[in-house]
């Protein structure tokens, strides 16, 4: 990596950290702000959270096309400006309509940031350093979320609407600072797809012909549904209702998850880089199966409150270990499956799958975790084992370089494989 590209990568990582900081700064307090501070009720507050997911689902298919045609940097700047406008207007909105429109702008902007930043990482990193680049991205995202949530919690006061206005204004300022930072970078020009391929129907058809990418999307949906889609819905409801976990213990569990990611990320990276990606993902499925067994013990074994709390915190810690293993594995694999110039389309497609899982996961897991405790644990235990099965099947669709880039350190992994390999998988 040249000195110039290294400087660009550092700014991209700053961008990831700042965007995550802004997200952690406000999202945990949205419900309280809308329902209590603006006195718009629980229904409107719930709709605001739903609008985030809906906005992402609407814009992500178009974001992929825009990144392919225009490049990731212009799309990122547009997303940042949209998010800044949404955050600023959300801080002064006082009606339900204004709050929902502002949340839609903020959610759309934040959704597009991630594939744009991921594509910039792909453009600035050779295959040999890509896993480390994405691991750094995930590390900074979690650090930003944690620090943002901690600082935001000390600034807000439910009795003063002005404290929330300040919170959203600071978030908007972070996005605008990031605009200034990113506007000065010069991203290496990756190939752009011209002509008919950039048409939405054609580009999606091309992606769907890539069997490995389709299987990775299916696997990704299960991954996000069974883990991230349960953190603040089904699993927390299960912990409170079945295991008697207090709200403070739930906060400790979430902190343990972040702490494991921050502490273990680069130690895990050394293990992951030397192994086949499909086997790493399969191992994550087994670790998460152990996490669900531990959660089952916490809520179903009648082991006493202290042991139940310890087991529940351990559940979130085990999830964090799996997440640390996935961050340098899945995102680089998406990039290596993408043909030249199509990384933006593939990143956006995978982000769309993630958003679908995050939208469906809480809707399914929340009621199940709150009332049907044993079926809830069994369902997600089986889904975690299913992750291992799907990962092994995915490995059969990958070339040796896509599955284990370290197996040929002197060669560059071509996105999507060689033309012959691509045609054999079409």
N, C-alpha and C positions, 0 to 999 in steps of 0.2 A: 504494500500500500504506500503510495507516494505521500510526501508531506502535505501537499494540497488536498488530496482526497482524505487524508487523516483529519485535517482541519474541518472539512465538510462533515465527516462522520461525527466529530465531537459536537458540532452544532446540531446535528440531527438528534444526538442523545440528549443534549440540553432541551431540545424541543419536546422529546418524549417525556422528560422529567417535568417540564413546566406544564404540559397539557394534563399530565396525571395529577400534578399538584392542584390545578384548577378544578379538576373533577372531584378529587377528595375534599377540596375546600368547601364545596357547596352541596353536592348530591346527598350526603347523609342527613342534611337538615332541610331538604326540600319539603318533606311531608309536614314537618312542624311549621315551616314558613307558610305554606299554602293553607293548611287546615286551621292553624291556630293564630298565627300572626296576622295574616290577611283575612282570617275568619271566613274562608270559602268552603269549609266543610271537608269531611273525610273523602267524600265521593270525588270532589274536584282534585284533591291531593292524589288520590289513586289514579285518576285520569292523567295527571301530569307525568307520573312514572310510566304509564302506558304509552303516552305520546312520545317519550324518548325512544322506545322500541319501534313504534310505528314509523317515526320520522327516519330512523336508520334503515328500516326495511324499504322505504320508498326511495331514498337517495343512493343507496349503495350500488344497485345495478347500473345507474347512470355514472356513478363515480368511476367505476372500472373503465368504461369507455372514454371518459374524459382524461384519465391518467394515461391511457394508451395513446390517445391522439395529441394531447397537449403536454404531457409530461407531469410528474408528480408535484413539482414545485408550484406552478400556478394553481393547481387544484388545492394544494395545502393552504396557500395564502387565502384563497376564496373561502375555504372551510373555516379558517381562523377568524376571518372578518365576520362571517355569519355567526359563529359561536360567540364572538365578542358582543355583537349586536343583541343576540338572544340573552346573554347573561346580563347585560346592562339593562335591557328592557324588563327582564324578569325581576330585577331588584326594585323597580318602581311600579310594576303592574299591581293593580288593585282589584281588577275584575276577573272573573273566570275566563272570559274570552281572551283577555290580554295575557293572562298567565299561560294558557294553553298554547297560544301562538308563539310566545317567547320560548316556552319549553321546546316547541317543535323546532325553532331555529337553532337553539342550543344543542338539542339532540342530533339534528342533522349535521351540524358543523363538527361535533365531536366524533360522530360515526365516520365521517370522511377522512378525518385526520389520520386514523390508524392505517388504512391501506396506503395512503399517500406517503406517510413516514416509512412504512415497511418497504414500499417500492424504492424510496430513496436509499434505504439501507442496502437493498439488492444492487442498485446501480453503483454504490460506492464501496462494495465489499466483494473481493474474490471468493470463490467457493471455500477456500481453505480457512478463511477467517469469518465466514458468515455465521456459523453457530455461535461464536463468541460475541459477534455484534448483536445478534438477537437476544442472547443471554443478558448482555448489558442493558439492552432496551427493557427487558422484563424486570430486571433488578431496579432500574431507575423508575419505572412505572409504579412498582409497589412501594418504593421509597417515597415517591411523590405523593401517592395516595395516602400513605400513613402520615407523613408530615403535614400534608394539606388538611386532613381530617383533624389532626391534633391541634393545629393552629386555629382552624375554623371553629372548633368547639370552644376555644377560649375567647373568641371574638363575639359570638352570637349571644343574644339575650332575648328570650321569647317575649319579654315585656316591652322591647323596643324594636319597632320595625326598621328604624334607621341602622341598627347593627347588621341586619340582613342586607339592607341596601349597600352598606359598605362591603359586605362579604362578596356580593355579586359584582360590585364595581372593581374590587381587587381581582376577581377572576377574569373579568373583561380586560383589565390592564395586563394580566399575564399573557392572554392571547395576543394582544396588540404588541407587547414586547417581543413575543415570538415571531410576529409578522416582520418586525424590524430585523431580528436576527437572521431569519431564513431568507429575507429579500436580498441579503448580501452574499449568499452562497452561490457557487457555481457547480451545479450537480453534473457529473459526467453524463454525456449524452448517450443513453442506451438507445438501441434501435427502436424506431416507432413504426407501427404497422399502418400502411397507407392503403387507400382504395377501399374496396368492398369489405375487407376483413374488419374494418372498424365499425361496420354497421352492427347494431345490437344483436340482430338475429344471427348474423354470420359468426360473430365472435363467441356468442354463447354456444352455438352449435359446435364450433371448433373445440371449445372447452369440454363439452359433454362427450365428445369422441375420445377424450383422453381418459381411458379406463382407470388409470392410477389416480388421477385427480378426482374423479367421481367417487372412487372408493375412499379417498382421503376425506372428502366432504362428508360422506356418510359417517366415517369414523369421528370426524370433528364434531358433528352434531351430537353423537352419543357422549363424547368427551365433555362438551360444554353443558349438555343437558344433565349429566350425572354428577357434575361437580359444581361449576360456577352457577348453574341455574338453581342450585339447592341451598347455597350458602345463606342467603338472607330470607329464604322462604321456607321450604320444606324442612331442611335440617334444623334451622333455628326453632321452627314450630315444634318439631319432634323433641328437641332438647328441652324446651319449656314444658310441654305437655306430658311427655313420657318420662323424662329424666329429672324433671323438677329443677332445671338449670335456671339460675337467677340471671337478670339482665347484665349484671356486672361480670358474671362468669362467661356469659355469651360474648361480651366485649373482650374478655381475656382470651377466649378461643380464637376470635378473629385476629387479635394481636399476635397470638402464637403462630397462626397461619402466615402472616406477613413476616414475622421474625425468622421463621424457618426459611422462607424464600430468600430474604436478604442475607442471612448467614450462610446458607448452604449453596447458593446459586453457582458460584465459581468453583467451589469444591466439587459439586456434582458435574460441572461442565467437563472437567478432566476425565471423568468416568464416561460421560456420554459421547465425547468426541471420538473415542476409540472403538465404539460399538455400532452395530447396525441400528439404524433409526427405527425400523419396524420392531426390533427386539426391545429397544428402550421403551417404546410406547406400550408394548405388551407387558413390560415390567411395571409400568405405571398403572395399568389395569389391575395387576395383582396387589400393588400397594394400596390402591383405592378400595379394593375388595377387603383388605385388612382394615382399612379405615371404617368401612361400613359395618364390619364385624365388631369393631371397637365401639361404634355408636350403638349397635344392638345391645352390647353388654351394658352400656351406660343407661339405657332406657328400659331394658327388659329383664335384667338379671337380679333386680332388687338387692344390689350390692352395698347400699348405703350412699348417702349424699356425697360424701367426700370422694369415694371411689368413682361414683357416677360423674362427678364434675371433672375429675382427673381424666377419665376415659373420654369424655366429650371434648376436652381441650386437646387431648392426644389425637382425636379424630381430625380436627382442623389442622394439626401439625403434620399429620400424614398426608393430607391433601396438599399442603404446601410443599412437601418433599416431591410429590408427583408433579406439581406445577413447575418446580424448578427443573425437573428432568425434561418436561415438555417444551419449555421456552426455547432451548437451543436445538430442538429437534423438528417440531412441526412447521414453524414459520420458514426456516431454511428449506425444508422439503417442498413447501408450496412454491417457493421461488425456483427450485431446481426442476420442478415439473413444468414450469411455464416456458413455452417457446420464446425465442428472442423477441423483445418488444411487448410481450403480453403479461409481464409480471404484475402490472397494475390491475388488469382484468382478473387474474387469478387471485391476487390478494383481496380484491373487493368481493369476489365470489365467496372466498373463505370467510371473510368478515360477515357477509350476508348469512352464511350458515350459522355462524356464531350468534348473530342477533336473533335468528329464528329459535335457536336452542334456549337463549336467555329469555325469550318471550314466552315460550311454551313451558319451560322448566318450572318456573314459579307457579304457573296456573295449575299444573298437574301435581307438583310436589307439595305445595302448600296445604291443600285440603287433606292429602294423603298422609303427610307427616303429622298433621295436627290430630287426626282421629283414628287412622288405621296404622298403628305403630309397627306391628310385626310385618304386615304386607309391605309397608314402606321400606323397611330395611331389606327384606328379601328381594324386592323389585330392583333396588339400586345395587345390591350385592351382585345380582345376576347381570345387570348392565355393566358393571365393572369387569366382570369376567368376560362379558361379550366384547369389551374393548380389547382385551388380549387376543381373542379369536380374530377380530377384525384386523388387528395390527399384523398378525401373522399372515393373513390372507393378502393384505396390502403389500407385504414384503415380496410376494411372488410376482407382483406387477412392476416392481421397481428394477432398474438396472443396478449393477453392483456399485456404480459410482453415486447414484441417487440414494441408495440405501446406506452406503458407508463411504463418504468422500475421502476419509483418511486412508482408505485402502490404496489410493493412487495419489500420493502427495505431489507428484511432479506434473499431474495433469489437471486441467480445469474442468469442472463439472459443467457441462452444457445444460442450460435450462431446457428441460424436456427431453434430454438425451440426443443421440445422433439422429439424422434424418431417417436412417434405416430402422433405428429402434422405435422412432415415433410412428413410422408407417406400419410396423408390425403390431403396434398396440391400438391402431385406429380401428 
